[in-house]
Amino acid sequence: MNQLELFLPCAAGVEDYLSQEVMRITGRSESDVIKQRGGVAARASWRDVMLLNLHSRLAQRVLVLLSYGAYRQEQDLYRMASEVSWEAWFTPKESIKVEVTAQHSPLTSLNFAALKIKDAVCDRFRIKANGVRPDVDTHWPKVRIYAHLTTDQLSLYIDTSGEPLFKRGWREDTGDAPLKETLAAAMIVATGWLDDPAKILPLYDPCCGSGTIAIEAAQMLCHLPAGGLRRFAFEHMLPFQKHVWQAIKEQAYAASALPTAAQHPRVFGSDVSHRMVDFAQRNAERAGVAALIEFRGGDALQRMPPSTEAGVLLLNPPYGERIDVGGVAGSARTGGGRSDLTDGRTSGTFVAREAPQAEQGTDFFEQLASHWKRHYPGWTAWMLTPDMKLPGKMRLKASRRVPLWNGPLECRLFRFDMVAGKLDARDAAGSP
């Protein structure tokens, strides 16, 4: 178990950050960590598997490669799967699920491919375990087996994570379309906010929703393990030793420390929906970082800077094909007060839903940019969006454009530097 081949999938655009994280967590060198498309491959030990599951904030899963080779038809999949020593990893008492992904595979049915692999696993256990075979559970399996097919190659993995790693264990209260914790962590890493521990600036999410960005930032600030509140699939596997795992967790928490206000600035979040602010507060309490974050209600177009020191604005505004504005930007169109929030995702100051006027979202972003120019000089604003034309709509120049994918959506994390004295005539007059 000291010479394992791992693959850690991640969102597209995160590979560079993940490779650095894997080396930091495991202490492995660049020769053992290889960046690939959609993830990172690594040579590591069983102990590293547990460390990566506990500490990684960027990986989606930690997979162990058990077989790799050429195939031409479904029978080749059966043969390769039957040659894997599954009995060294788990007993037939554990339920299983086989999932298959493919790129340009000549096979006509991935479901049939998954069936052949499942049959091979069960048939091997019948031989090795006196006729006893594992049950199949497609909803809550104890063991997940992943197969990836290319044009002519099969890779077979066993999943040591179980539930995807973005499920940290603290988020119980959410909105309709919450940001995944892994992507929030990637956004934070991309800003370089924690690069210099001696100079960590205030971080503020003015569209915080259920608090994902702020909570991830606070946990990263005090070095809390990402997976400290959840269970993992490797706990059901034969190489697992409870006392070793317990020692790893104790060491992780011993290395973490909640900073005092004198040592580090606090993390801030606000949202126009007071319901979402309440969700964020409860999530922060479960995550163990409520003391580090100040959540408040309020419209992003009205909120003043939460600290006297200029810092980092970081947000993932909700987006759809059209954006309907809430709060101040929407009240002018809805006759005052809150706009209708019954349809779509609530976060920040607007709601992603079908709107009668496509330009409404543009109006919000123009007003937001004007607000930042007037009241946030010296701050650096980072915004994740699939709208590649957003800088033009905000009449701001992006100093950086970091490619990141939010699920199937290709996005950019734009950086805008708020420089004092850069108001044009419309901004100075306070025009929307």
C-alpha positions as CSV (number, residue, x, y, z in Angstrom):
1,M,0.0,0.0,0.0
2,N,3.0,2.3,-0.2
3,Q,3.2,2.4,-4.0
4,L,-0.3,3.4,-5.2
5,E,-1.2,5.2,-8.3
6,L,-3.8,7.9,-7.6
7,F,-6.0,10.1,-9.7
8,L,-7.7,13.2,-8.2
9,P,-10.3,14.7,-10.5
10,C,-11.1,18.4,-10.3
11,A,-12.9,21.1,-12.1
12,A,-11.3,22.3,-15.3
13,G,-8.9,25.1,-14.7
14,V,-8.0,23.9,-11.2
15,E,-5.3,21.4,-12.2
16,D,-2.3,23.7,-11.5
17,Y,-3.6,24.6,-8.1
18,L,-4.5,21.0,-7.3
19,S,-1.0,19.7,-8.2
20,Q,0.5,22.2,-5.8
21,E,-1.9,21.3,-3.1
22,V,-1.2,17.5,-3.5
23,M,2.5,18.2,-3.1
24,R,2.0,20.3,0.0
25,I,-0.3,17.8,1.7
26,T,1.7,14.7,0.9
27,G,5.2,16.1,0.8
28,R,5.8,14.5,-2.6
29,S,8.0,16.0,-5.3
30,E,7.0,17.1,-8.8
31,S,8.2,13.8,-10.2
32,D,5.5,12.0,-8.2
33,V,2.7,14.5,-9.1
34,I,1.6,14.8,-12.8
35,K,-1.0,17.4,-13.9
36,Q,-3.5,15.9,-16.4
37,R,-6.6,17.2,-18.1
38,G,-9.4,17.4,-15.5
39,G,-7.3,16.2,-12.6
40,V,-3.9,15.2,-11.1
41,A,-2.2,11.8,-11.1
42,A,0.1,11.0,-8.2
43,R,2.3,8.2,-6.9
44,A,1.5,7.9,-3.2
45,S,0.9,5.7,-0.1
46,W,-2.2,4.6,1.7
47,R,-1.4,7.2,4.4
48,D,-1.3,9.8,1.6
49,V,-4.8,8.6,0.5
50,M,-6.2,9.4,4.0
51,L,-4.3,12.8,4.2
52,L,-5.6,13.9,0.8
53,N,-9.2,13.0,1.6
54,L,-9.0,14.9,4.9
55,H,-7.1,18.0,3.7
56,S,-7.8,18.5,0.0
57,R,-10.0,21.5,-0.8
58,L,-9.7,21.3,-4.6
59,A,-10.1,17.6,-5.5
60,Q,-13.5,16.1,-6.2
61,R,-12.4,12.6,-5.2
62,V,-9.3,10.5,-4.4
63,L,-9.3,7.5,-6.7
64,V,-6.8,4.5,-6.6
65,L,-5.9,3.1,-10.0
66,L,-6.2,-0.7,-9.9
67,S,-5.9,-1.7,-13.5
68,Y,-5.0,-0.1,-16.8
69,G,-4.8,-1.7,-20.2
70,A,-6.1,-2.1,-23.8
71,Y,-9.6,-3.3,-24.7
72,R,-11.6,-3.8,-27.8
73,Q,-14.9,-5.2,-26.6
74,E,-17.0,-5.8,-23.5
75,Q,-15.4,-9.2,-22.8
76,D,-12.1,-7.4,-22.4
77,L,-13.6,-5.3,-19.7
78,Y,-14.8,-8.4,-17.9
79,R,-11.3,-10.0,-18.2
80,M,-9.5,-7.0,-16.8
81,A,-11.9,-6.5,-13.9
82,S,-11.8,-10.2,-13.0
83,E,-8.0,-10.0,-12.7
84,V,-8.1,-7.2,-10.0
85,S,-7.7,-8.4,-6.4
86,W,-10.8,-6.8,-5.1
87,E,-10.7,-9.1,-2.1
88,A,-7.6,-7.2,-0.9
89,W,-9.7,-4.0,-0.7
90,F,-13.1,-4.9,0.7
91,T,-15.2,-7.9,1.8
92,P,-18.4,-9.1,0.0
93,K,-20.4,-7.7,2.9
94,E,-19.9,-4.2,1.4
95,S,-22.3,-3.1,-1.3
96,I,-20.9,-1.8,-4.6
97,K,-21.7,0.4,-7.5
98,V,-19.9,0.6,-10.8
99,E,-19.9,3.8,-12.8
100,V,-18.4,4.2,-16.3
101,T,-17.3,7.3,-18.1
102,A,-16.0,7.4,-21.7
103,Q,-14.2,9.6,-24.3
104,H,-14.6,8.4,-27.9
105,S,-15.2,4.8,-26.8
106,P,-16.3,2.4,-29.6
107,L,-18.7,0.6,-27.2
108,T,-22.3,1.2,-27.9
109,S,-23.6,0.9,-24.3
110,L,-21.9,2.2,-21.2
111,N,-24.6,0.6,-19.1
112,F,-23.7,-2.8,-20.6
113,A,-20.0,-2.0,-19.9
114,A,-20.8,-1.3,-16.3
115,L,-22.7,-4.6,-16.1
116,K,-19.8,-6.6,-17.4
117,I,-17.4,-5.0,-14.8
118,K,-19.9,-5.6,-12.0
119,D,-20.3,-9.3,-13.1
120,A,-16.5,-9.7,-13.0
121,V,-16.2,-8.3,-9.5
122,C,-19.1,-10.5,-8.2
123,D,-17.8,-13.6,-10.0
124,R,-14.3,-13.1,-8.5
125,F,-15.8,-12.9,-5.0
126,R,-17.8,-16.1,-5.6
127,I,-14.6,-17.9,-6.3
128,K,-12.5,-16.2,-3.5
129,A,-15.2,-16.1,-0.8
130,N,-17.0,-19.5,-1.1
131,G,-19.8,-18.3,-3.2
132,V,-20.5,-15.1,-1.4
133,R,-20.8,-12.0,-3.6
134,P,-21.3,-8.3,-2.8
135,D,-24.7,-6.7,-3.3
136,V,-25.3,-3.8,-5.7
137,D,-26.6,-0.5,-4.2
138,T,-27.0,2.2,-6.8
139,H,-27.9,4.9,-4.2
140,W,-25.7,4.5,-1.1
141,P,-23.0,2.0,-1.9
142,K,-20.2,1.4,0.5
143,V,-17.7,0.9,-2.3
144,R,-17.7,2.8,-5.6
145,I,-15.8,1.4,-8.6
146,Y,-15.1,3.8,-11.5
147,A,-14.1,2.8,-15.0
148,H,-12.9,5.2,-17.6
149,L,-12.8,4.3,-21.3
150,T,-10.9,6.0,-24.0
151,T,-10.7,4.9,-27.6
152,D,-8.9,1.7,-26.7
153,Q,-7.8,1.9,-23.0
154,L,-9.6,1.1,-19.8
155,S,-8.7,2.5,-16.4
156,L,-10.3,0.9,-13.3
157,Y,-10.4,2.8,-10.1
158,I,-11.7,2.3,-6.5
159,D,-13.0,5.4,-4.9
160,T,-11.7,6.1,-1.4
161,S,-13.8,9.2,-0.8
162,G,-17.4,8.1,-1.1
163,E,-19.5,11.2,-1.3
164,P,-17.7,13.9,-3.4
165,L,-15.2,15.9,-1.4
166,F,-17.1,19.2,-1.9
167,K,-19.5,17.8,0.7
168,R,-17.5,19.0,3.7
169,G,-20.2,18.1,6.3
170,W,-21.1,21.6,7.6
171,R,-23.5,22.9,4.9
172,E,-27.0,21.9,5.8
173,D,-28.7,25.2,5.0
174,T,-28.5,26.2,1.3
175,G,-30.1,28.3,-1.4
176,D,-31.4,26.9,-4.7
177,A,-28.0,26.8,-6.5
178,P,-25.2,26.8,-4.0
179,L,-21.6,27.2,-5.1
180,K,-19.6,24.0,-4.5
181,E,-17.0,24.3,-1.8
182,T,-14.3,23.0,-4.1
183,L,-14.9,25.8,-6.6
184,A,-15.1,28.4,-3.8
185,A,-11.7,27.2,-2.5
186,A,-10.3,27.4,-6.1
187,M,-11.5,31.0,-6.3
188,I,-9.7,31.8,-3.1
189,V,-6.5,30.1,-4.1
190,A,-6.6,31.9,-7.5
191,T,-6.7,35.3,-5.8
192,G,-3.5,34.6,-3.9
193,W,-5.3,35.8,-0.7
194,L,-3.3,33.4,1.5
195,D,0.0,33.5,-0.4
196,D,1.7,35.8,2.2
197,P,0.7,34.8,5.8
198,A,2.3,38.0,7.1
199,K,-0.1,40.2,5.1
200,I,-3.5,38.7,4.8
201,L,-6.1,41.3,3.8
202,P,-9.8,41.5,4.7
203,L,-11.9,39.3,2.4
204,Y,-15.5,40.3,1.7
205,D,-18.3,38.5,-0.3
206,P,-21.1,41.0,-0.8
207,C,-23.3,38.3,-2.4
208,C,-22.6,35.5,0.1
209,G,-25.7,33.4,-0.2
210,S,-25.3,30.5,2.3
211,G,-21.8,31.6,3.1
212,T,-19.7,29.1,1.1
213,I,-16.8,31.5,0.0
214,A,-16.6,33.1,3.5
215,I,-16.6,29.8,5.3
216,E,-14.0,28.2,3.1
217,A,-11.8,31.3,3.5
218,A,-12.1,31.2,7.3
219,Q,-11.3,27.5,7.5
220,M,-8.3,28.0,5.2
221,L,-7.2,30.9,7.3
222,C,-7.0,28.8,10.5
223,H,-5.8,25.6,8.7
224,L,-8.9,23.5,9.6
225,P,-9.0,20.2,7.7
226,A,-11.6,20.4,4.9
227,G,-13.0,16.9,5.6
228,G,-12.9,17.0,9.4
229,L,-16.6,16.7,9.8
230,R,-17.4,13.9,7.4
231,R,-16.9,10.2,6.8
232,F,-15.0,8.5,3.9
233,A,-15.4,5.3,1.9
234,F,-11.9,4.2,2.9
235,E,-13.2,3.6,6.4
236,H,-15.0,0.5,5.0
237,M,-11.9,-0.9,3.3
238,L,-9.6,-3.6,4.4
239,P,-6.4,-1.5,4.5
240,F,-8.1,0.9,7.0
241,Q,-6.7,1.0,10.5
242,K,-8.8,3.1,12.9
243,H,-6.0,4.0,15.2
244,V,-3.9,5.4,12.4
245,W,-6.8,7.4,11.1
246,Q,-7.5,8.8,14.5
247,A,-3.9,9.9,14.9
248,I,-4.0,11.6,11.5
249,K,-7.1,13.6,12.5
250,E,-5.7,14.5,15.9
251,Q,-2.5,15.8,14.3
252,A,-4.5,17.8,11.8
253,Y,-6.6,19.6,14.5
254,A,-3.5,20.1,16.6
255,A,-1.9,22.0,13.7
256,S,-4.9,24.3,13.3
257,A,-5.5,27.3,15.4
258,L,-8.2,30.0,15.5
259,P,-6.4,33.3,15.0
260,T,-7.2,36.2,17.2
261,A,-8.5,39.5,15.8
262,A,-5.1,41.1,16.6
263,Q,-3.3,38.5,14.4
264,H,-5.5,38.3,11.4
265,P,-8.4,40.3,9.8
266,R,-11.8,38.9,9.8
267,V,-13.8,37.5,6.9
268,F,-17.0,39.3,5.9
269,G,-20.2,38.4,4.1
270,S,-23.5,40.0,3.3
271,D,-26.6,39.2,1.3
272,V,-29.8,41.1,0.5
273,S,-31.8,38.0,1.7
274,H,-31.8,37.9,5.5
275,R,-32.9,34.3,5.2
276,M,-29.7,33.5,3.4
277,V,-27.6,35.4,6.0
278,D,-29.2,33.2,8.7
279,F,-28.3,30.1,6.7
280,A,-24.7,31.4,6.4
281,Q,-24.4,32.0,10.1
282,R,-25.7,28.5,11.0
283,N,-23.3,26.9,8.4
284,A,-20.4,28.9,9.9
285,E,-21.2,27.7,13.4
286,R,-21.2,24.0,12.2
287,A,-17.9,24.6,10.4
288,G,-16.4,25.9,13.5
289,V,-15.5,29.4,12.2
290,A,-18.5,31.6,13.2
291,A,-16.1,33.7,15.4
292,L,-14.0,34.6,12.4
293,I,-16.8,35.8,10.1
294,E,-19.1,38.8,10.3
295,F,-22.3,38.2,8.3
296,R,-24.8,41.0,7.7
297,G,-27.9,41.6,5.6
298,G,-27.8,44.3,3.0
299,D,-27.9,45.2,-0.7
300,A,-24.5,45.0,-2.4
301,L,-25.3,48.3,-4.0
302,Q,-25.5,50.0,-0.6
303,R,-23.1,48.2,1.6
304,M,-20.0,50.2,2.6
305,P,-16.6,48.5,3.1
306,P,-16.7,46.2,6.2
307,S,-13.2,47.3,7.3
308,T,-11.1,50.5,7.2
309,E,-8.3,48.6,5.5
310,A,-8.7,47.9,1.8
311,G,-9.0,44.2,1.0
312,V,-10.4,41.7,-1.4
313,L,-13.9,41.5,-2.8
314,L,-14.7,37.9,-4.0
315,L,-18.1,36.9,-5.3
316,N,-19.9,34.4,-7.4
317,P,-23.1,36.2,-8.4
318,P,-26.0,34.0,-9.6
319,Y,-26.3,33.9,-13.3
320,G,-28.7,32.5,-15.9
321,E,-29.5,33.4,-19.5
322,R,-31.2,36.5,-18.0
323,I,-30.8,38.1,-14.6
324,D,-33.6,39.8,-12.7
325,V,-32.5,42.3,-10.2
326,G,-33.6,42.4,-6.5
327,G,-32.8,44.9,-3.8
328,V,-32.2,48.5,-4.8
329,A,-31.5,47.8,-8.4
330,G,-34.8,45.9,-8.8
331,S,-37.0,48.0,-6.6
332,A,-37.2,50.7,-9.3
333,R,-38.8,48.2,-11.6
334,T,-41.0,46.5,-9.1
335,G,-42.5,49.6,-7.6
336,G,-40.3,49.6,-4.5
337,G,-39.4,46.9,-1.9
338,R,-38.1,43.4,-2.7
339,S,-38.7,41.9,-6.1
340,D,-40.4,38.5,-6.4
341,L,-38.1,35.8,-5.1
342,T,-40.4,32.9,-5.7
343,D,-38.6,31.7,-8.8
344,G,-34.9,31.1,-9.0
345,R,-31.7,31.3,-6.9
346,T,-31.4,34.0,-4.2
347,S,-28.0,35.4,-3.6
348,G,-26.5,38.8,-3.3
349,T,-28.8,41.4,-4.7
350,F,-30.5,39.6,-7.6
351,V,-32.2,36.4,-8.6
352,A,-31.4,34.2,-11.6
353,R,-34.7,33.6,-13.5
354,E,-36.5,34.5,-16.6
355,A,-36.8,38.3,-16.8
356,P,-38.8,40.4,-19.2
357,Q,-35.8,42.6,-20.1
358,A,-32.5,41.1,-20.9
359,E,-30.6,44.2,-20.0
360,Q,-31.7,44.2,-16.3
361,G,-28.6,42.2,-15.2
362,T,-26.4,44.7,-17.1
363,D,-27.9,47.6,-15.2
364,F,-27.1,45.9,-11.9
365,F,-23.5,45.3,-12.8
366,E,-23.1,48.9,-14.0
367,Q,-24.4,50.1,-10.7
368,L,-22.2,47.7,-8.8
369,A,-19.1,48.9,-10.6
370,S,-20.0,52.5,-9.9
371,H,-20.6,51.7,-6.2
372,W,-17.2,50.0,-5.9
373,K,-15.4,52.9,-7.7
374,R,-16.9,55.5,-5.3
375,H,-16.7,53.6,-2.0
376,Y,-14.0,50.8,-2.4
377,P,-10.8,52.6,-3.6
378,G,-7.8,50.4,-3.1
379,W,-9.8,47.2,-3.0
380,T,-9.3,44.3,-5.4
381,A,-12.5,42.8,-6.8
382,W,-12.7,39.2,-8.1
383,M,-15.9,38.0,-9.8
384,L,-16.7,34.5,-11.2
385,T,-19.0,34.6,-14.2
386,P,-19.7,32.8,-17.5
387,D,-20.2,36.2,-19.2
388,M,-17.0,36.9,-21.0
389,K,-18.2,40.5,-21.8
390,L,-18.8,41.4,-18.2
391,P,-15.8,43.9,-17.9
392,G,-17.3,45.9,-20.8
393,K,-20.8,45.9,-19.2
394,M,-19.2,47.1,-15.9
395,R,-17.0,49.6,-17.8
396,L,-14.0,48.2,-15.9
397,K,-10.7,46.9,-17.2
398,A,-9.9,43.3,-16.0
399,S,-6.3,43.0,-14.9
400,R,-6.5,39.2,-14.8
401,R,-8.8,36.6,-16.3
402,V,-8.5,33.1,-14.7
403,P,-10.3,30.3,-16.6
404,L,-12.5,28.2,-14.3
405,W,-15.3,25.8,-15.0
406,N,-18.5,25.8,-12.8
407,G,-19.8,22.3,-13.7
408,P,-20.5,22.5,-17.5
409,L,-20.2,26.3,-17.6
410,E,-17.0,27.8,-18.8
411,C,-16.3,30.8,-16.6
412,R,-13.8,33.5,-16.0
413,L,-12.6,34.8,-12.6
414,F,-12.1,38.5,-13.4
415,R,-9.9,40.7,-11.4
416,F,-10.7,44.4,-11.2
417,D,-8.4,46.9,-9.3
418,M,-10.4,49.7,-7.7
419,V,-8.2,52.7,-8.1
420,A,-9.2,56.0,-6.3
421,G,-10.0,58.9,-8.6
422,K,-11.0,56.7,-11.6
423,L,-14.6,57.9,-11.8
424,D,-16.0,59.0,-15.2
425,A,-18.7,61.6,-15.5
426,R,-21.6,59.1,-15.1
427,D,-20.0,57.6,-12.0
428,A,-19.3,61.0,-10.4
429,A,-22.9,62.0,-10.9
430,G,-24.1,58.7,-9.4
431,S,-25.9,57.7,-12.6
432,P,-27.1,54.1,-12.8
